Amino acid sequence: MVKNVIETHPFEVFIPKNIKSLIVGSFPGKQQTQSELDETHWFYGAPRNQLWKILELVYKTELKNRQQKQRLFEEAGIGMTDIIKSCVRIEGTNLDENLDIKEYNKETIEKILKQHRPKVLFTSRFVEKEFKKLFADYKNIDILPSPSPRYFRLRIEDKAKIYKEKLPKLREIL
């Protein structure tokens, strides 16, 4: 019998100096927590996840590695973190409902909320529900369409339109 292993989040929170919005997800895919990470790995790095493809459409830029992604987030004022710091995968899958939460990322998120007061954007209803358990009084929140390929009610182009409405705009270059 295989014993369930506690997985710890492999990425540090990303907070640019001019943060306006904070994207909050659940927890990285098992490929990212159970393998060696290189400079191309970062949040939402599962090959089928659509987040970076959506953001490429929104910001009309290529996002192939961590440096390009972080540069965009610095320019746009977008931070990124996850609600879960450590968990066990019940079924061994990446589905949120199969995560047995061992520790929330509460202190880090609490510090960001107090210090910066960003608009918080969730990548799933699961994350929204968990956030509200921890931060019931924080009201500057919204939800984005899930970047998961399992969320097929919207085409990627339609998801990009909604993201574009909710995410900060880049400064116009004169």
C-alpha positions as CSV (number, residue, x, y, z in Angstrom):
1,M,0.0,0.0,0.0
2,V,1.3,3.4,-1.0
3,K,1.4,5.9,1.8
4,N,0.1,9.4,1.0
5,V,2.9,11.9,1.0
6,I,2.7,15.5,2.3
7,E,3.7,17.8,-0.6
8,T,5.0,21.3,0.1
9,H,4.5,24.2,-2.2
10,P,7.6,24.6,-4.4
11,F,7.3,28.3,-5.2
12,E,7.8,31.5,-3.3
13,V,5.0,34.1,-3.5
14,F,5.6,36.6,-6.2
15,I,4.7,40.2,-5.3
16,P,5.8,43.1,-7.5
17,K,6.4,46.6,-5.9
18,N,3.4,48.1,-7.7
19,I,0.9,45.2,-7.0
20,K,-2.7,46.0,-8.0
21,S,-4.0,42.4,-8.3
22,L,-3.2,39.1,-6.7
23,I,-4.0,35.9,-8.5
24,V,-4.7,33.1,-5.9
25,G,-4.7,29.5,-7.0
26,S,-4.9,26.3,-5.1
27,F,-1.7,24.2,-5.3
28,P,0.7,23.2,-8.1
29,G,0.2,20.1,-10.1
30,K,2.0,16.9,-8.9
31,Q,4.5,17.2,-11.8
32,Q,5.8,20.4,-10.2
33,T,6.0,19.2,-6.6
34,Q,7.4,15.8,-7.3
35,S,10.1,16.5,-9.8
36,E,13.2,18.6,-10.2
37,L,12.3,22.2,-11.1
38,D,14.2,24.3,-13.5
39,E,13.9,27.9,-14.6
40,T,11.0,27.2,-16.9
41,H,8.8,25.9,-14.1
42,W,6.6,28.3,-12.2
43,F,3.0,28.6,-11.1
44,Y,0.5,26.9,-13.5
45,G,3.3,25.0,-15.3
46,A,1.3,21.9,-16.1
47,P,1.5,21.5,-19.9
48,R,-2.3,21.4,-20.3
49,N,-3.0,24.3,-18.0
50,Q,-4.2,27.3,-20.0
51,L,-3.2,30.3,-17.7
52,W,-0.1,31.4,-19.6
53,K,-1.8,30.9,-23.0
54,I,-4.7,33.1,-21.8
55,L,-2.3,35.7,-20.6
56,E,-0.4,35.7,-23.9
57,L,-3.7,36.5,-25.6
58,V,-4.6,39.2,-23.0
59,Y,-1.2,41.0,-23.1
60,K,-0.2,40.1,-26.6
61,T,3.2,38.8,-25.5
62,E,5.1,35.5,-25.4
63,L,5.4,33.9,-22.0
64,K,7.6,30.8,-22.4
65,N,9.8,31.0,-19.3
66,R,9.7,32.2,-15.7
67,Q,11.6,35.4,-16.5
68,Q,9.1,36.5,-19.2
69,K,6.2,35.7,-16.9
70,Q,7.6,37.6,-14.0
71,R,8.6,40.6,-16.2
72,L,5.0,40.8,-17.4
73,F,3.7,40.6,-13.8
74,E,6.0,43.4,-12.7
75,E,4.9,45.6,-15.5
76,A,1.2,44.9,-14.9
77,G,1.3,44.9,-11.1
78,I,0.1,41.3,-10.7
79,G,1.2,39.1,-7.8
80,M,0.8,35.4,-7.6
81,T,0.4,32.8,-4.8
82,D,-1.6,29.8,-3.8
83,I,-4.0,29.3,-0.9
84,I,-2.4,26.0,0.1
85,K,1.1,25.6,1.6
86,S,1.1,21.8,2.0
87,C,-1.3,19.0,1.3
88,V,-1.8,15.3,0.5
89,R,-3.3,14.2,-2.8
90,I,-6.1,11.8,-2.0
91,E,-6.5,10.3,-5.5
92,G,-3.0,11.2,-6.7
93,T,-4.5,13.8,-9.2
94,N,-4.3,17.5,-9.6
95,L,-8.0,18.1,-8.9
96,D,-8.7,20.6,-6.1
97,E,-11.3,18.4,-4.6
98,N,-8.6,15.7,-4.1
99,L,-6.4,17.9,-2.0
100,D,-6.3,17.2,1.7
101,I,-5.1,20.5,3.1
102,K,-2.4,20.2,5.8
103,E,-1.4,23.9,6.0
104,Y,-2.8,27.0,4.5
105,N,-0.6,29.8,3.2
106,K,-2.4,32.1,5.6
107,E,0.4,34.2,7.1
108,T,1.8,35.1,3.7
109,I,-1.5,36.1,2.2
110,E,-2.5,38.0,5.3
111,K,0.6,40.1,5.1
112,I,0.0,40.9,1.4
113,L,-3.6,41.9,2.1
114,K,-2.7,44.2,5.0
115,Q,0.4,45.7,3.3
116,H,-0.9,46.2,-0.3
117,R,-4.8,45.8,-0.3
118,P,-4.8,44.3,-3.8
119,K,-7.8,43.1,-5.7
120,V,-7.8,39.3,-5.2
121,L,-8.6,37.1,-8.2
122,F,-9.4,33.4,-7.7
123,T,-8.7,30.8,-10.4
124,S,-11.5,28.5,-9.1
125,R,-14.6,28.4,-6.8
126,F,-12.7,26.0,-4.6
127,V,-10.0,28.7,-3.9
128,E,-12.6,31.4,-3.4
129,K,-14.4,29.2,-0.8
130,E,-11.1,28.4,1.1
131,F,-10.1,32.1,0.9
132,K,-13.4,33.2,2.4
133,K,-12.9,30.8,5.3
134,L,-9.6,32.5,6.2
135,F,-10.3,36.1,5.2
136,A,-14.1,36.6,5.5
137,D,-13.8,40.3,5.9
138,Y,-11.7,41.0,2.8
139,K,-14.1,42.2,0.1
140,N,-12.0,43.3,-2.8
141,I,-12.3,39.9,-4.6
142,D,-13.4,38.5,-7.9
143,I,-13.2,35.2,-9.8
144,L,-11.6,34.4,-13.1
145,P,-12.6,31.5,-15.4
146,S,-10.6,28.5,-14.5
147,P,-7.5,28.0,-16.6
148,S,-7.9,24.3,-16.2
149,P,-8.5,22.5,-19.5
150,R,-11.3,20.6,-17.6
151,Y,-13.3,23.9,-17.6
152,F,-14.5,23.7,-21.2
153,R,-17.6,25.8,-20.9
154,L,-15.6,28.7,-22.4
155,R,-13.2,28.7,-25.2
156,I,-9.7,30.0,-24.4
157,E,-10.4,33.2,-26.4
158,D,-13.6,33.8,-24.3
159,K,-11.6,33.2,-21.1
160,A,-9.0,35.7,-22.3
161,K,-11.7,38.4,-22.8
162,I,-12.9,38.0,-19.2
163,Y,-9.3,38.0,-17.9
164,K,-8.6,41.2,-19.9
165,E,-11.6,42.9,-18.2
166,K,-10.5,41.9,-14.7
167,L,-6.7,42.2,-14.8
168,P,-4.6,45.4,-14.7
169,K,-3.7,47.1,-18.0
170,L,-0.1,47.6,-19.0
171,R,1.1,51.1,-19.1
172,E,1.1,52.6,-22.6
173,I,4.5,53.0,-24.0
174,L,4.9,56.4,-25.6
